[in-house]
């Protein structure tokens, strides 16, 4: 692959997915796109670039973008965002949405489904308090391949060992051969849709809670600012956005600001220089999430 071809692929991926590749990532491009060449019967990356320039094969174009997408995820990843949902955001919603009895959650860049299914488990655990409520989890990703895997809810033994408490594995999953499948009732709670964060997502409507974690780190500052601004438009006035531990809105947008007490939690900026109203904690602190068993 020549420097010109690498530069073309960098620009192509930036335009199609927002991925900002630095020059030292050339090895990554080669390692991920060579299998795409073999899959479509192309001899070299030179041939792949030539095919992309012709813009005649949407399947190849989609495969190139999806091959470069990072799909690292696991159940209850980083734990704190899920503690916040169960201990703070859900009790808050039960009060603030009591008249509408409706709760909408969006998992952007949901990958193979572990994040939305983690939330579905927490909601199922709180089913008694949500009786009569309409609860929606919308999960989106750029990759149609990972969306199809997420819809199946079928995971390897390694995948269910990563972050999933053994009590919930036994309660909500069934073994299918050497894999584990999450219960159909939980799969039905999640509406998966292919969405590119670079494109418009107005059709999704507004949400009370948005999870957009560990995806902004792959974009440059202008792209981050654009996405954050459009996420703010999809957020209810008193809603909450949760970002990854290495992500922030500071220096990128003035439409959102950090919560004063909870790291990684953001809400609408009410006015210049003011923080969002503090979120009320539940009256009684619930027990911690189940721990992994010793055998895990």
C-alpha positions in Angstrom: 0.0 0.0 0.0 1.5 3.3 -1.1 1.4 6.5 1.0 -1.2 7.9 -1.4 -3.4 4.9 -1.0 -3.2 5.1 2.7 -4.0 8.8 2.6 -7.0 8.0 0.5 -8.3 5.3 2.9 -7.8 7.7 5.8 -9.9 10.3 4.1 -12.5 7.8 3.0 -12.9 6.4 6.5 -13.0 9.9 8.0 -15.8 10.9 5.7 -17.8 7.6 6.1 -17.4 6.9 9.8 -15.7 9.9 11.4 -12.7 7.7 12.3 -9.6 9.8 12.6 -6.6 7.6 11.8 -3.1 8.9 12.6 -0.2 8.0 10.2 1.1 5.4 12.6 -2.1 3.4 12.2 -1.1 2.2 8.8 -0.4 -1.3 10.1 -4.0 -1.4 11.5 -5.5 -0.5 8.2 -3.5 -3.2 6.5 -4.3 -5.9 9.0 -8.1 -5.2 9.0 -8.5 -4.6 5.3 -6.5 -7.4 3.9 -9.2 -9.9 5.0 -11.8 -7.7 3.2 -9.7 -8.1 0.0 -9.7 -11.9 0.4 -13.4 -11.9 1.1 -14.2 -10.0 -2.1 -11.6 -11.7 -4.3 -9.3 -8.6 -4.6 -5.6 -9.4 -4.8 -4.2 -6.3 -3.0 -5.1 -3.2 -1.1 -4.3 -1.3 -4.3 -7.2 -3.2 -6.0 -9.4 -2.4 -3.0 -8.7 1.3 -3.2 -9.4 1.3 -7.0 -12.8 -0.4 -6.3 -13.7 2.2 -3.7 -12.8 5.0 -6.1 -15.3 3.6 -8.6 -18.0 3.7 -6.0 -19.9 0.8 -7.6 -20.1 -1.8 -4.9 -22.0 -0.8 -1.7 -21.2 -4.2 -0.1 -17.4 -3.6 -0.3 -17.8 0.0 0.8 -19.8 -1.1 3.9 -17.3 -3.9 4.6 -14.4 -1.5 4.6 -16.0 0.8 7.1 -17.2 -2.0 9.4 -13.8 -3.7 9.3 -12.3 -0.6 10.8 -14.9 -0.2 13.5 -13.8 -1.1 17.0 -16.4 -3.3 18.7 -14.8 -3.8 22.1 -17.5 -4.2 24.7 -18.7 -6.3 27.6 -21.5 -6.6 30.1 -21.7 -3.9 32.7 -18.6 -2.3 31.3 -16.9 0.0 33.8 -19.7 -0.7 36.3 -20.2 2.9 37.4 -22.5 4.0 34.5 -24.8 1.1 35.4 -24.7 1.8 39.1 -25.6 5.4 38.2 -28.6 4.2 36.1 -29.9 1.9 38.8 -29.2 4.0 41.8 -29.7 7.5 40.5 -31.2 7.9 37.1 -34.0 5.3 37.3 -35.2 6.5 40.8 -35.2 10.0 39.4 -37.2 8.9 36.3 -39.8 7.2 38.5 -40.5 10.5 40.1 -40.1 12.9 37.1 -41.9 10.7 34.6 -44.6 9.5 37.0 -47.4 11.3 35.0 -46.3 10.0 31.6 -45.1 6.6 32.8 -42.7 6.4 29.9 -38.9 6.1 29.8 -36.8 6.2 26.7 -33.1 5.1 26.6 -30.7 5.3 23.7 -27.5 3.3 23.5 -25.5 4.8 20.7 -22.6 2.7 19.2 -24.1 -0.3 21.0 -21.8 -2.8 19.2 -22.8 -6.5 19.9 -25.5 -5.6 22.5 -23.9 -6.1 25.9 -24.6 -2.5 26.9 -28.3 -2.4 26.1 -28.8 -5.9 27.5 -27.1 -4.8 30.7 -29.7 -2.1 31.0 -32.5 -4.5 30.1 -31.4 -6.7 33.0 -31.5 -3.8 35.4 -34.9 -2.8 34.2 -36.1 -6.3 34.5 -34.8 -6.4 38.1 -36.9 -3.3 38.7 -40.0 -4.6 37.0 -42.2 -4.3 40.0 -41.6 -0.5 40.2 -42.1 -0.1 36.4 -45.5 -1.9 36.2 -47.6 -0.1 33.7 -44.7 1.9 32.3 -43.7 2.0 28.7 -39.9 1.5 28.6 -38.0 1.7 25.3 -34.3 0.9 24.7 -33.1 1.9 21.3 -29.7 0.6 20.4 -27.8 1.8 17.3 -24.6 1.1 15.6 -22.8 1.8 12.3 -22.2 -1.9 11.7 -25.0 -4.0 10.4 -22.9 -7.1 11.2 -22.7 -6.4 14.9 -26.4 -5.4 15.0 -27.3 -8.8 13.7 -25.2 -10.5 16.3 -26.8 -8.3 19.0 -30.3 -9.2 17.9 -29.5 -12.9 18.4 -28.2 -12.2 21.9 -25.9 -15.2 21.6 -22.5 -15.0 23.4 -19.5 -17.2 23.9 -18.5 -18.4 27.3 -15.7 -15.8 27.3 -18.1 -13.0 26.5 -20.5 -13.8 29.3 -17.7 -14.1 31.8 -16.7 -10.5 31.1 -18.6 -8.4 33.6 -21.8 -10.5 33.9 -22.6 -11.5 37.4 -23.0 -15.3 37.6 -26.5 -14.9 39.3 -27.8 -13.1 36.2 -26.1 -15.4 33.8 -28.1 -18.3 35.3 -31.3 -16.2 35.6 -31.4 -14.6 32.2 -29.4 -16.8 29.9 -29.9 -20.3 28.5 -27.0 -22.4 27.3 -27.2 -23.2 23.5 -24.4 -25.7 22.7 -21.2 -23.9 23.8 -22.8 -20.5 23.8 -25.2 -18.6 26.0 -28.3 -16.8 24.7 -30.1 -14.0 26.6 -33.8 -14.6 27.3 -36.2 -13.7 24.5 -38.1 -11.4 26.8 -34.9 -9.2 27.2 -34.1 -9.4 23.6 -37.6 -8.0 22.9 -36.9 -5.0 25.1 -34.2 -3.6 22.7 -34.9 -2.1 19.3 -31.8 -2.3 17.2 -31.3 0.1 14.3 -28.4 0.9 12.0 -27.4 4.5 12.6 -24.2 6.4 11.6 -23.5 9.1 14.2 -22.2 11.3 11.4 -25.7 11.3 9.8 -28.9 12.8 11.1 -30.7 10.9 13.8 -33.7 13.2 14.3 -36.0 10.3 13.4 -35.1 8.6 16.7 -37.0 11.2 18.8 -36.0 12.4 22.2 -34.6 10.4 25.1 -34.5 10.6 28.9 -31.1 8.8 29.0 -28.4 8.5 26.4 -25.4 6.2 26.6 -22.7 7.3 24.1 -19.7 5.6 25.6 -16.2 4.9 24.3 -16.9 6.0 20.7 -16.1 9.8 20.7 -12.4 8.9 21.5 -12.1 7.8 17.8 -13.1 11.2 16.4 -11.3 14.5 16.0 -12.5 17.5 18.0 -14.8 19.1 15.4 -16.5 15.8 14.8 -16.9 15.3 18.6 -18.4 18.7 18.9 -20.9 18.2 16.1 -22.0 14.8 17.5 -22.4 16.2 21.1 -24.4 19.1 19.8 -26.8 16.8 18.0 -27.0 14.4 20.9 -28.1 17.4 23.1 -30.9 18.0 20.7 -32.2 14.4 21.3 -32.0 14.7 25.1 -35.0 15.7 27.2 -34.5 19.0 29.1 -33.9 17.1 32.3 -32.3 14.1 30.7 -28.8 12.7 31.2 -26.0 11.6 28.8 -23.3 9.2 29.9 -19.9 9.2 28.2 -16.9 7.0 28.5 -14.3 7.5 31.3 -11.9 9.1 28.8 -14.5 11.4 27.2 -15.8 14.8 28.1 -17.9 17.7 26.7 -15.5 20.3 28.1 -14.0 22.4 25.4 -16.3 20.9 22.8 -19.8 22.2 23.5 -21.6 24.6 25.8 -24.9 22.9 25.4 -24.0 20.2 27.9 -22.1 20.3 31.2 -20.8 17.8 33.7 -22.9 16.8 36.7 -21.2 18.2 39.8 -21.3 14.9 41.7 -21.1 12.1 39.2 -18.2 11.7 36.8 -19.1 10.8 33.3 -22.7 12.1 33.7 -23.8 15.2 31.7 -26.9 17.2 31.3 -28.2 20.3 29.6 -26.4 23.5 30.6 -29.2 25.7 32.0 -27.3 28.9 31.5 -23.8 30.1 30.9 -21.7 29.2 33.9 -24.3 27.1 35.6 -24.4 23.4 36.2 -27.4 21.1 35.8 -29.6 20.7 38.8 -28.3 18.0 41.1 -29.9 14.6 40.7 -31.7 13.4 43.7 -30.4 10.2 45.2 -32.9 7.4 46.2 -34.2 7.5 49.7 -32.5 4.2 50.6 -29.4 3.0 48.9 -30.0 -0.3 47.1 -27.6 -3.2 47.4 -24.5 -3.3 45.1 -24.7 -5.2 41.8 -24.1 -8.9 42.3 -20.4 -9.8 42.4 -18.8 -12.5 40.4 -18.7 -15.9 42.0 -15.3 -17.4 43.1 -15.5 -19.9 40.3 -15.6 -17.1 37.7 
